[in-house]
Amino acid sequence: MMTPLESLIASGTKLWLDSIDPDLVATNRAQGATGATSNPIIVGDLIKTGRFDDRLATLMDEGFDDEAVAWQVTNLLVKEAQEVFFDVHQKTLGNDGYVSFELDPLLEDVECKLSTEERAAQYIELGKKWAAGQSNRMIKVPATPGGLAALEELVAAGITVNVTLIFSQRQYQAARDAVWRGAQRRDSLDNFKSVYSIFVSRIDVYTAKQVAELSEAAQGMVGIVNAQRLWQDNQAFWADKKLSLDQEIIFASTGTKNPNDPPQKYVAALAGSDIQTNPPATNDAIQKIDGLTFERAVDQLPPQEVLDDIDAKVDFTKMEETLMEEGLAKFADPQKALLALIAEKRSTLQAAK
């Protein structure tokens, strides 16, 4: 009998892990995961365990400052995860087996004084740097003005991108169109691959607070409906492009925020296509549910009355603005915390000598 995660994969979903913890990567690879993603929170949590103190000490002894140590450790951890998924990348001819590497979140800090053009230039420079020589690494770029402005040039340079922090159709379409413009500037489309990370559960946190007038049937469904619609949009756009690799939606933020929701709520509703980057805790909770099986549901929208209620009451422009403001704080603050943690580690490790 299949495990719950095996049935999810059998439904057509590619399972990626929202972590680059070497132990979790190994465990989830054994459960069928075929990719992973990273961010400063994940790296910071790993450093807090003390498991990587020797690596930190070596980098510090080599003269790297705190910021450089953060990026070197991230690069090493992502590389190790890439090695685990490299066989998938080879077997699928580049359609799967990726690990995402997030560019500097401080470019989106509220205190950053750079213009949109200057931020885009930084994203392009950093993207080229961290993608160099990495066949199964995706460069993660946020769907902010600066990030969107960098996409065409990054993709034209042959870089595989994961566009993140997408909440709305406007962001998705702007990202997709920029990516496609860049792809068409390449000499060949044979290795062209892109993904678009749609954040799901955060939207339902927003509507619970800001759109309390939604019907009981619609409340808690907006994140799913939004993701399903963007998936449909993505399917339609790429259908006639005759590409060898899939251009996919990543369903991100699939862990439940409402304690009354079952852990499989978003995983089940979006099962059947493209990619889910599930938090380790979500995968663990799902695996413990006896008899749980997943079937394709990503293309099954709720009843029309639910859709009508959502469309009548949810201001998607306002939703995007609010969630982006919150998202950018969650984007930049963990990088600041990571740098502070490394400074603290430096003091501790030097004192222990």
N, C-alpha and C positions, 0 to 999 in steps of 0.2 A: 504493500500500500504506500502511495506517495505521501511525503510530508507536506504540510501546508505550503512551504516555500517551493517545493518541487512542483506542486500543482499550479502555483502562481507562474512559474517559468513555463510550464506546459500550456498555460493559457495564451502564451505569446509575449509575455513581459520579459524584458531583460532586467535582471536584478543587479543593481550596483549598490555598494556599501557607502554609507555616509561616514566614512572613517578611513584613516590610513594606519591605524594601530596594527603593527605587524601580526600580532596574535589574532585580532579580529579578522584581518584580511585572510589569514590562513583558514580560520574557522568558516567564514562565509564563502570562501572559494570552494570549500568542500561541500557546502550546502547549495552550490550552484551559482553564486555571484560571479559576474563576468567583468566587473569594473569597480571603480571606487572614486571618491572625490575627497578633497581636502580643504581646510580653511584654518585660520589662525586659532579658533577655539579648539579644534581637534589637536593641533600641534601643541598648544599650551597645556591642554589636559594631559597629553603624553609626557611632556617635560615635567609636569608636577609629580608624576609617578616616581621620578628618580631613575627610571630605567635607562635614561639616555645621558646620565651625568658624565660618563666617560667621553662620549662624543662631544659634549659641550666643552669639557675641559680641554680636549685636544684642539678644538677650534679656537678657543680663547688663547691657548698657548701659542697658536700659530699667528696671533695678532689680529684676529677678526674683532671688530667692534660689535656691540649688541645687535644692531640692525643686521649686519652681515651674518652673524651667528644664526639669527632667526631664519634668514633665507637659506643658509647652507643646510641647516637641520631639516627644514621643509623639503628642500631639494633631495636630500638623502632619503628621507622617508617616502617621498613620492616615487623616487627611483626604485626603491625596494618593492613597493606595491606594483609598479609597472612590471617588474620581473615576474611577479606571481601571475599576472594576467597576460604576459606576453604570448603565451601559447594560444590563448583565445584570439588575440590580435592576428596572429599568423593564420590560424585555421579559418577565420572569418574574412581574411584578405583585407583587414583594416576596418571592418564594419562594427567591431566590438573590441573589448579588452583594454579600454582606456582608463587612465587615472587623471583626474583634473587637478591643475595647479593654479591657485588663485593669485592674481597679480596684486600689487600693493594697495590694500584697502585705504591707506592714508591719503591716496589721491582723491578720495571722496569725503574726507574729513571736513567738517564745517569750517575748520580753521585753515584749510588749504586755500591759498590765495591764487592758485594757478587759474588761468582762463580755460574755457572748454577746449580750445585748440592746443594749449600747453599740456593739459591732462591727456588729450588724445595722443600727442607726441610721446608722452611718457609711457602710456599703455603700449604703443607700437614698439618703442625701444625695449621695454621690459619683456613684452611678448616674444620678440625675436630672440632675446637673450635666453629666456628660460625654456624656449621650445627647441633650441638648436641641438640637433643630434638625437632628439627624443621621438621615436616613431609612434609610440602609443601613449603620448602625453597630450591632453587637451589643455589649452590655455583658457582659464576662466576670466571672462570680462563682464563687468556689470552693465546692465541696460540703462545706464545713466547718460546724460549728454556727452560726456567725455568718452565713455566706453563705446557708445554707439558710433561716435565720430571716428573711432579707431578701427572698427571692424573691417571695413572694406580693404584697408591697406594690409591689415594682418592676414586676412584670407588670401589676398592677392599674392602675399609673400609665401604662401604654401602652408600656413599655420592652421591647425585644427582648433576650432574655438568651441567653448561652452559658454553661451551667453546666459548670465545668471541675473537674479533679482528681477525676474519678469512677473508682473502682476496683471497686466492688461493687454488687450488686443493691440492698442497703439504701440506699446513697447515691443511686443512680439513682431509686429509687421515691420517696424522700423529696423529692428535687428535683422530679421530675415532678408529684407530687401538690400541692406548694406552688405550682408554676407554674400548674397547672390551676385551683386555687382563685383565684389572682389573675386569671386570664383570665376566669373567670366573673363577676368583679366589673366587667369593662369594659362600656361601653355597647354595643360591637359586637365580634364576633370576626373581622371581615373582615381585619384586619391583624395578627392574632395569629400570632406565629412564635416558636418556641423550639428550641434545640439542646442536646445533652447530650454533652460530650466524654469519651469512654471511653478511658483510657490503656491501651495494649496491651502494648508490648514490656517495659515496666518489670516487669510481672507475671512474665514469663519469667525475668528477671534474679533476681527474688525466689525463684521455685521452684527455680532451679538451685542457689541457696545454702541455702535453708531446707527444701526438700522433695526432697532428693536421692534418696529412695526411689521416686520416680515411675518407671514403666516407660520404656524408651527411646522407645516410641511416644508416650507422654503428655508427656514432658519437652519443654518448648519449645512446647507446644500450649495451655497454660492461658490465656494472654493472648488467643488467638484464640477459644477456646471461651467464655470469659467475655464477650468482645465480641459474639460471635454470639448468645448467650443474651439479653443485654441488648437487642440489636437486635430479637430476636423479641418480647420483653416490650414494647418500645416500639411495635412494629407492632400488637400486639394491643390495647394500651390505647387508641390513637388511632383505631382502625379504625371505630368507630361514632360518632365525634364530629362528623362532617359539617363539617369545617373547610375553608376555601378554601386554606390554606397547609399545607405539610408540617411536622410536628414531628419533627425528625430526630436521629439519632445522628451525632456526629462521631467517626470513628475516628482518635484522636490517638496520638502516640508510635509511629508506624508505621515509623520507622527501626530497622534491626536493631542489636542490642547484641552479639550473638554473632558473632564474625568468621567462623565457619564457616557462618553462614546466608547464603543468597543475598539480595541487596538487596530483591528483590520479595516476600520471604516473607509479610509481613503485608499488603502491598498486594494480592497475589493472593488470599489467603485471605478477604479482606473485600470483594472487588470485587463490584459489581453493585447497590449500593443506598446511599442516603444520601451521606455526605460523608467524604472523607479529607483530613486536613491533613498533607501529606507534607513532611518537611524538604527543602530545596533539593538537598542531596546525594543523597537517595534518588531524587528525580525525575531528577537528572542520570545517576545510575548506571543507572536503569531505561531511560532513553532510549538508552543506549549498547549495550543488549543486542539484537543483531540477531534479528529474527523473533519477538520476545517479544510474545505477545498475551494479553489477559486475558478471562476469561469469568466470568459470575456464579457466585460461590462462597459468598457471605455466608450463604446459607440451607442450606449443605451441611455439617452437623456431622461430626466424625470418627466412626469406628466406635464402637459401644456399649461395647466393652471399654475403649476409651480414656476415654470419658466416665465409666465406672464407676470406673476407676483414679483419675481426677482427683477425683471426688466422695468417694471413700473416703480419700484421703490429703491433700487440700488443705483446711486450715482457713481458709475465706474471711473469717471475722471477724478472725482473727489477721493474715491477709494485708492486709486493709484497714487495720488499725491500724498495721502496720509501714510500708506504702507511704505512708500519709498522713503519718506522722512524717517519713519521708524527703522526701516531696513538699512538705511545708510548709517544710522547710529550703531546698529548691531553689526554692521560691516566694518566700520573703522575702530570702534572701541575695543574689540577683541585683539586687534593688532597692537594697540597701545598697551593692553594688558600683557600681551606676549612679550613685548620689549621690556616692560617693567619686571616681568618674571625672570627673564634672562639676566637682567642687571642684578636681581636678587640672587640668582644662582651663581653669578660671577663672584659676588662677595662671599657666599657660602663655600664655594669650591676653593677659592683662594685662601680662605681662613683655615680650611682643612689641610692645607699643604704642610 
